[in-house]
Amino acid sequence: MSKYIFITGGVLSSVGKGVITSSIGKILQVRNYKVTAIKIDPYLNFDSGTMNPFMHGEVFVTEDGAETDMDLGHYERFLGINLNREHNITTGQIYETVIAKERRGDYLGQCVQIIPHITDEIKNRIRSTASKSGADIAIVEVGGTVGDIESLPFLEALRQMRLEESNHSIVFVHVALVPTLSISGEQKTKPLQHSVNELRRIGIQPDIIIARSAKPLSIEARNKIALFGNVRPEYVFNSYDVENIYKIPLLLEGQGLSKLLINLLALENRAPDWKDWIYLCDNKYVYEVKIALVGKYSKLVDSYVSISEALNHASINLKVKINKIWIDSESIENNDSEVINQLLTSDAIIILPGFGARGAEGKIKAVNIARANNIPLLGICYGFQLAIVEFARNVCGLKDANTTEIDPNTNHPVIDLLPEQKNLINKGGTMRLGSYPIKLVKNTLAYDIYGSEIIYERHRHRYEVNPDYFEILQKHGLIFSGFSLEGKRLEFAELKNGFFLLTQAHPEFKSRPNKPSPPYFALVKYILNNKISKVIRKEYA
Ligand code: GLN
C-alpha cells in the first residue's frame, strides 16, 4: 500500500512545481524509500502530444511511447526511474473512460455525475498507478493553479482520498509564489494567502506550504504565511532561485523537510545517503564553451527542456560551463548578422527537433554554416532530417530536395512519411513513439560514442529518410551509422571528419544527471578535446 504526497500550486503556474515534486521524491528516495510520481493535467486534451510546446513546454516521451507533460521528464531525471503513460492523468482520459463505461452500461439506471463518477475514476487511477509501481510513496502533482475551474474535480478527489485512506497516509503540500516588489524589495505573501484560502474553501488544509521566491524568504514573510495559511512556522519551507536545479532537494533537506515528512507519514527514520547526488551540485567549472541551439520555439526554453538538461548533465560531469545560445531559426532566414555571427563563433551547433515549414530554411542554413566551417554539429530528429535536406541540396546537387512535410510536391523527397503513416487520419498519439532498438555500424562515430552495437533510444516522428535516396547520399559521403533492427530505417548518419552527428531519435529523453546522454556528452567532450580556434569563419562552403 502506497502513501501519498499531494502537491498543489497557487498564484501562478510554471513556478517550478515539477522540480519541487521531484525534489521531495529525492529526499525520500535517498532514505531508501521506493518513490514514484504522477502528474495530473486538468486540460481536456487526451495527452500533451497535440499541444503547442511554445505554450505548454516540451512534450516528454516515455519509454512506452506516451506523449506526456514535461514534468515527467523532471521526475525521471531526479528519481532515475522510467515512468509510463499511466503517470500522466488528464481530464480527457478520465472523461473518455467514464463515457465509455456509461455507453457500455456499467452505470445502468444511474445519473452519471462529476461526483462520484468522475472523482471515483480519478481516485481509481491514482491508486492503481501507485500500486502497480510498487512505490512506498506516490507523489501526485496537480497541474495548474488552485482556483482554476478545470482542476476542481481533481482536488475534490484528493480531498475524498484524505478521508478514505488511513491516518498518516496522506500529506498535502501547497507550493505558491511569493513575489517581490521591485521598488521596496518587499516579499508579498497575500497572493499565497489567497491561494491557501481557496484550497481551504474546498475542504483541503495543506499540511506544508512551500513558498517559491526569487531570494530567501524573510522571517516576517514566513510568519505571515504560517499565520494566514493556518500552519506552524516550521511547516513553511522556501524554495528560492538557484542556478542549478539539482540543488533543490538539498535546499529543502537543509530546512528540515525530511523530518517533517517522516513524522507526518509515520515513516521509519532512515539515514539518508546523498553521496551519489551531492557531486551534481558542485559548480566548479574548469572550462567554458558556447553552444548554439537552433529552433523555432527558442523563445521558450521550456520547449526544449530535456535537451537543455542533457547539456547540463554533460556540463556537470565534465566540469564545463556551457553557455547556451538559443537561436530563433527564422532570424537566420532573415540573415540577421548578429545571429549569423553567433553561429560562426559557437563551439558547436545543435539543430533542434520540430515540425512544419516555419523556420525550417533557417535550420537548413545553420547546418550549411556548420558544415562549411567544420563547426561540430548535432542534429536531433527534425534537425537530422533537415541536415539531410541540406546535404542533398548542396552536396548531392539535388537542388530542390526537401521533406514532404514542407513540400509534398518536391522533385526530391529525401525525407518522406513513414510507410505506415500514409493512411493515418488521427493525429493524436499516432507518430512513431517511444523506445526502439537501433543497430549501430562498427567503426563509426555513433558506435564509438555508445560503445555497443544495439542501443535503445526514444522516438517521436512521422517522417524518415526516404530509402530511395540512400544510395546517392552515401555515394556523396554521408555515412550511415545506425539503422532500425530490420535495417530499413536510417537512425544515425554522420560525416567523416570532425563532429557531425545526426540522429532520428531523441537521446535527450534518457539523459540523467549522473548518466548523461552519450551524444550530448560526446559533443561537449569533443569541443574540450579540440578547443576550436577562433578563426574567422565564412558563411558558405
Ligand atoms: N517533423 C518531423 C517528423 O514528424 C520531426 C519530428 C521531431 O523533430 N520530433 O518526422
Residues whose N, C-alpha, C, O or C-beta is under 5 A from the ligand:
A	BS01	LIG	P353 G354 F355 G356 I380 C381 Y382 R460 H461 R462 Y463
